[in-house]
Amino acid sequence: MAEGAVVLVALLFAVGFPLGLYVLIKRETSDPTIVDRETAEREAKERGGLRGRGRTKGTASEREQHDADERTNRSSNPAWNTDRNDQ
């Protein structure tokens, strides 16, 4: 009888914990605030984000150009090329 109770409790946790976690995550992400990059960075800095790390200077268009340049550099670098067939 005690073994059955232990198995039942284990099954309840095995089903209940992931279900509870799913509900919490679903509730957290159900109504996201959508903002542009400049606003998001400003809010992150106000909340103490970045703390002097990473890129903090430049306009959004300058950062977008930098990101595009980085993608171009990675695609032309064989070390980043994942389309190779190494078989």
C-alpha positions as CSV (number, residue, x, y, z in Angstrom):
1,M,0.0,0.0,0.0
2,A,2.8,2.4,0.9
3,E,4.6,1.6,-2.4
4,G,1.4,2.5,-4.3
5,A,1.2,5.9,-2.5
6,V,4.8,6.7,-3.3
7,V,4.2,5.8,-7.0
8,L,1.1,7.9,-7.0
9,V,2.8,10.9,-5.5
10,A,5.7,10.5,-8.0
11,L,3.3,10.4,-10.9
12,L,1.5,13.5,-9.6
13,F,4.8,15.4,-9.4
14,A,5.9,14.0,-12.8
15,V,2.7,15.4,-14.4
16,G,2.0,18.4,-12.1
17,F,5.4,20.1,-12.2
18,P,5.8,20.4,-16.0
19,L,2.1,21.4,-16.3
20,G,2.6,24.1,-13.6
21,L,5.8,25.3,-15.2
22,Y,4.0,25.5,-18.6
23,V,1.1,27.5,-17.1
24,L,3.6,30.0,-15.4
25,I,5.6,30.4,-18.6
26,K,2.4,30.8,-20.7
27,R,1.1,33.5,-18.3
28,E,4.5,35.3,-18.4
29,T,4.6,35.4,-22.2
30,S,1.0,35.9,-23.0
31,D,1.1,39.7,-23.4
32,P,4.6,40.8,-24.3
33,T,5.6,44.4,-24.5
34,I,6.8,45.1,-28.0
35,V,9.2,48.1,-28.3
36,D,11.8,49.3,-30.8
37,R,15.5,48.6,-30.2
38,E,16.3,52.1,-28.9
39,T,13.5,52.0,-26.3
40,A,14.5,48.4,-25.2
41,E,18.1,49.5,-24.8
42,R,17.1,52.5,-22.8
43,E,14.9,50.5,-20.5
44,A,17.6,47.9,-20.0
45,K,20.1,50.6,-19.0
46,E,17.6,52.1,-16.6
47,R,17.2,48.7,-15.0
48,G,20.9,48.2,-14.7
49,G,21.5,46.1,-17.9
50,L,24.7,46.0,-19.9
51,R,26.8,47.5,-17.1
52,G,29.3,49.0,-19.5
53,R,29.6,45.8,-21.5
54,G,29.0,45.4,-25.2
55,R,28.1,48.1,-27.7
56,T,26.5,51.1,-26.1
57,K,27.3,53.7,-28.7
58,G,25.9,54.5,-32.1
59,T,22.5,54.8,-33.6
60,A,20.2,51.9,-34.4
61,S,21.0,52.2,-38.1
62,E,24.8,52.1,-37.3
63,R,24.3,49.0,-35.1
64,E,22.2,47.3,-37.8
65,Q,25.0,48.0,-40.4
66,H,27.5,46.6,-38.0
67,D,25.4,43.5,-37.5
68,A,25.1,43.1,-41.3
69,D,28.8,43.5,-41.7
70,E,29.4,40.8,-39.0
71,R,27.0,38.4,-40.8
72,T,28.9,39.0,-44.1
73,N,32.3,38.4,-42.4
74,R,31.0,35.2,-40.9
75,S,29.5,33.9,-44.1
76,S,32.8,34.5,-45.9
77,N,34.9,32.8,-43.2
78,P,35.3,29.0,-43.8
79,A,35.3,28.4,-40.0
80,W,31.7,29.7,-39.8
81,N,30.5,27.9,-42.9
82,T,28.0,25.2,-41.8
83,D,27.0,24.3,-45.4
84,R,30.1,22.2,-45.9
85,N,29.9,18.5,-46.5
86,D,32.6,16.9,-44.4
87,Q,31.8,13.3,-45.1
